[in-house]
Amino acid sequence: MTMAKRIVVIGAGPAGMMAAATAASRGADVTLLEKNQKVGRKLMITGKGRCNVTNACTNLTDLLENVPGNPRFLYGALSRFMPTDTMDWFEERGVPLKIERGNRVFPVSDKASDIVDAMALALRQTGVRTVFGAEAAAVTTANGQVTGVKTTDGHTYPADAVIVATGGVSYPLTGSTGDGYVFAKSVGHTVVPPHPSLVPLECKQTLWRKAQGLSLKNVGITVTDLQTRKEVYADFGELLFTHFGVSGPVILSASSHVRDMNERDYLLTIDLKPALDEKKLDARLVREFTAAPNKTLPNLLRALLPSSLIPVIVTLSGIDPTVQVNKITREQRQDLGYLLKHLESEIAGTLPVEEGIVTAGGVSTREVDPKTMQSRLISGLFFAGEVLDVDAYTGGFNLQIAFATGRAAAIGAV
């Protein structure tokens, strides 16, 4: 009788749970080690607690275009487990899904707990042994082959294969503390220094802080590389002004393009009126000025802007806030219109990597087989999810990577 292959998975996040359930469903004897007392700690807070589980794009090319971090490496894993496969996986396990703007996929309930519960159920149904409070200390090897995992309490879990799915270093309170990088380095792997992706941006324009807490639903933004004068990102969506700069979904996506901040400078430009070109916006201002010639600019702008943003715009315009608008010159009015569509600030940096939704950097993909996720250095050692040097834009793409690489690692390990 052939013995079932013993597989130890480290980390019960999305990649680890998918890997464990997939391997067990294919006949492996699977042990899942999780340092927390529950599975899916970080998964529970994704999408503001709603869990943007994947992105419903059906074309592989479109999918890879949303992966700035080593997309070629992910070609095989994603082509074999597309977003439609992820959606089917959850719906087959009793989680109805819906598609929202930008093809973002959420559970109909808007509860991330439904996604976590479905994955936990899959672990139980496939016979995975989940050990909670088990913090891995080291992956053990002999003669270039994995032999098992040691935990901090001195326990040893023998294994024919080990799948490291420990995540990155974002949101460390959820358990993502970079353990996988330590394991990888200890057996000779290169780890690309982790840095934040999908992270709020700090701005040099301190005046914006007067609008902190203000959320705008539909604004346009562009990010320009000041060295090359090339636009590196443009989109529109929801933006939040903060005490340090800006956040919100459209800013998180933009942050993926703000790299090498020690060597490069970037300009953020916000278009407060993306539905109007400059000519139409000027015509709107003329109508407002004509209808209320005796109003001051702060009072007039109430029809155009949220109240907390008005002092910012008036100050930046240089127009005397006590002067009636019928005294404002044509040039001043046109400059005001330009300002409303070109609210600019140099980017000072990003928040620390711990504040990023996703960690860029990680185990070098050059040292991992893209088909199986197996280490090219140590036989039987596999990596899945955010521990790898891969990252994508916001919109469900990063979770899709976690599920696809977790599945690929499981199939490779079995």
N, C-alpha and C positions, 0 to 999 in steps of 0.2 A: 504494500500500500504506500502510495506516495504521500509524504508529509506536506501539509499546507505550508506555503512560504510564509515565514514570519516577517511581518513589516511593522516597524514602529514609525508613527507620524508624530512629529513635534509641532504642536500648535493647533488649537481648535478654532481657528478663524475660518473664513470662507474657503481658502485654498486647502487648508488642512482637513477640514470636514469633508470637502468634495473628494479629496485624495483618499481619505480613510474609507468613506462609504463606497467609493468606486472599487478600491482594492478588495474590500471584504465581499462585495457583490460578485467578484470574480474568483472567489474561493480562497483568498489569502487569510491568514490568521493575523488580524490587525489590532494593535494597541495604539491608542491615541493619548499622548501625554499633554496635559494642559495645566499650566501653572496657576490659573485662576480656578475659582470654584464653579464657574459656569462656562459654557461654550459661547462663542460669538460676541464677546464683550464689545469689540470695536464695531462689529456689524450692527449692533443694536443702536448705535448713534449715527450711522450713516444716513445721508439724506435728511438730516434734521429729525431723525427718528422714524422716517418713512421708508428708508432703504431703497435707493435707486439701484435696483438689482442688476440691470443690464441696460443696453441701448439697442433698440429694435431695428438697427440698420441691417439690411439683408445682403449687402454687397461687401465682400471681404476687403476690397480696395478701400471703400469708404471707412470700414472699421479700422484698418491700419493707418489711414490718414489722421486718425484721432489718437495715435500713439507716437508721441515725439521721442520716447525713450526706447531705442532698439526695436523698431517695428519688424524688421526683417527676421529677427530671432523668433518672433511670435507667430510668424506666418503659418507654420505647420500646426501648432497647438490650436490656434484660433480657427483655422480652416476645418479642423476635425471636430470642433465644438463651438459652433456659432451661437450668436444670441438667441436664435430660434430654438436651439437645443436647450439652452439655459431656461428659456421660458417654458418649454415643454416639461423639463425636469421638475420645475416647481408646481406647475399646474397639475401634473400627474400626481403630485403629493398633496393636493388639496388647497393650493394657494392660487386663487384667481388673480390675474394681473391686468393692468391697464397701461395704456401708452399715452404719455402726455407730450407737451411741447418739446421739440428737439429729439423725439423718439425715446425719451426717457421712460423706463419701465418701472412701475411701482406695484406693490400689492394693492388690490382694490380697497383693502381695509385701511391703507395708509399706516400700517403698523409694521415696523421692522421686526418685531417679535414673531410675526407670522413666518417670516423668512428663516429666522433662527430656529424656530420650533420645527419647521419642515426639515431642516438639515439635521437637527438633533434626532428627529424621528427616523430619518434615513440611517443614522448611525446605529440606532437600536435595532431596526429591522434587519440590517445586514450583519449584526452580531459583533460590531466593533466594541472592544473593551476601552472605555474612556476612563482614564485615571486623572482625577482632579487634584490640584495641589501638588502636582508632580513637575518640579522645575528642573529641566534638563541642565546638566553641568558640562557634559562632553559627549561627543560622538566618538565611539571607540573603533579602532581599526587595527588590522594586522595584515602585513604583506600586501598593502594596497587594496584591502577589501574591508568593508564595513563589518563590524562584529556586534554592535549594539549601541545602547545609550545608557549613560550613567546619570543619575539625578542627584541633586544636592543633598538628599537625605541618605545617600550611599547605596541606593538600590540600583541594580543593573538589569536592563531589559535586553536580552540577547536578540539579535535580528539578522536576517539575511539581507534586508534592505532598510534604509532609513530615509524618510522624506522630511526635509526641513522646511516648515511652513510657518516660521515664527514672525513674519511681518517685518516692518522696518523699525523706525524709531519715532514715528509720529504718534501722538496721544499715548505717551508711556504709561499713563494710569490704567490703560486697558490691557497692559501686558506687553506692548510692543517696545521693547527696550534694547533691541539690537543683538539679542542672543545669537541669532543665526549667523551674524557676521563673525562672531567669536568662533563658532563651530567651524565655519568655512575657512577662516584664517588658520586655525589650528591644524588643518590637514593640507595646508599649502595653497588654498585658493586666494585669488586676488579679490579684494573688496573695493569697489569704486566708492570714494568717500560719499556718505549720504548727505543729501541736501534736500530742502523742502520743495515739494511740488503741490499745486493746488493750495496755495497759501495766500493770506492777505498781504497787501503791499503797503510799505511805509512810503510816505510822500514828503518831499522837501517843502511843499506848500503848506505852511502851518495854518494859514487862514481858513482852510477847509475844516479845521477842527471845530469851528463855530457851528458847523452843521452836523456834528457827530450824532449818530443815532438816526439820521434821516435815511430812509430807504427809498430809492427811485426804481420803479418797475421797468421802464423802457428807456434806457439811455444807450447811446452809442459810445464805444471807446476804440481808440487805436493806441498801439504801443510802437514807438519808433526807436530804432537803434541810432543813437546820436553820432556814433562813429561813422556808420555807413550811410546814414540818412534814409535807411530803408525801413518800411513798415513791416514789423514782424508779427503783428496780430491785429485783427479788427473784428468786432462783433457788436451785438447789442443785447441788452438784457437787464437783469436786476443788479443794482449797485448799492452798497451801503457805505456811508461816510462814517469814519471812526475817529477816535482820538489820536491815532497814529497815521491815518491815511485812508485807505479804502478797502472794502471787502465785498462780499456778495458773489453769486455764481459767475457773473461775467468776468470779475476780477480774478477769481480762482483759476479760470481757464487761461486768462492772460498770463498768470504767473508761471505757467509751464514754459513760456517763451522768454522769460526774464532769467537768463542764465549768465554765468561768469560775471557776476556783479563786481568782482574785484578788478576786472579788466575792462568792463563795458559800462556805458551809461545809457539809460533809457528814458524816454519822455512819454508820459501818459497824457492823452488828450481825451476829454470827456465831451460828448455832444449831448447837451441837455434837450435838444429839439431835433431828434433824428428824422422825424416825419416831415420836416420842412427844410428845403434848401435855403441858402442865405437870402435869395431874392424874395421867396415867399415869407420868410421870417421877418424881413425888413418891412414888407407890406403889412404884416400883422402888427408890427410895432407902430407903423404910421397910423393904422386904424385906432389903436389904443391911445396914442398921443392925441389924435384928432378928437376922439370921443370924450377925453377928460383932460383938456389942456392945462387946467389949474392944479392937477394933482402933482405931488412930488414923485420922484422915481420910485422910492420904496413903496408908496401906496399903489402906484400903477402896476408894479411887478407882481402884486398879489394875484392878478388874473393869469399870470404866466408861470409862477414858481411857488414852491412850498415856502412858508414863512421863514423857516430857519436858514434857507439858502439865500434869501434876499439880501441880508447885510453883507454876505460874502461877495455877491455879484456887484452890489453897489460900490463897495470898497475897491474891488478890482477894476471897475469901470473908470474910476477916477472922477465920476460926476458928483457934484455937490448934492448931497441928499436933501437939502432944504430948498433947492431951486425947483420951480414949477417946470413941467416937461415942455411947455411951450417956449421955454428959454433954451432948451437943449438943441444944439446944432445938428445939422444933417450928418456931419462927420461923426459926432459923438454917438448919435443913434445907430449908425452903421457899425461903429466900433463895438457898441453894446451887443448888437446882433451877432457879430463875429465872436465875441466873448461867450455868448450863450452856446455857440457851437464848437468852441475851442477853449474849454476850460483846461488849462495846462499845468502840469507839475512834473519836475524830474522825479524819478523813482529813487528813493534813498536806499531801498533794500526790501527784503522780505522779513516776515516774522521768523523766529527760529524754527528749525526743522521739527521740533516737538509740536509746533502749532500747525504744521501742514497736515492736510487731509491724507496726503500720500507722500511717501519717501521716494525720491529719486536717488539713484545710486544703489549700491548693493553688490551681491555676488556677480562677478564679471560673466557676462553671457558668452564670452569667448571660451570659457572653460566648462561650459555646460552644453550637452547635446540638445539641440532645439527640438528634436523629435520626441525624445524620452524624458528630458529634463534631468538626465543622469550626469553626474560629475564626470569630466574627462580625466580627472586625476585619481579618483577613488571609486572603485567598483562597488555598486550597491548604494551609493550616496546620491540622493535626488534633492532638487530644490523646487519650490513652487510658490507662486504669489509674490508679494511685495519684497521678500528677502532678495529677489533677483534684481538686477539693474535694469528694470523696465518700469515705465510709468506712462499714463495716458491722461487725456483731458477729462474734465468733469462731465458727467452725463451717463454714468453707468459703465464706462469703458474699463475702469480699473477693476471692478468686481468681475467683469467678464474675463479679464486676464487671469484673475485669481482662480475662477472656476475652470477655465480651459487648461491652465498650467497644472492645477491640482489633479485634474483628470488625466492629463498626459503623463504626469509623474507616476500616478497609480498604475496605469497600464504598462508603463515602462518597468516599474518595480515588480509587477506580477509576472 
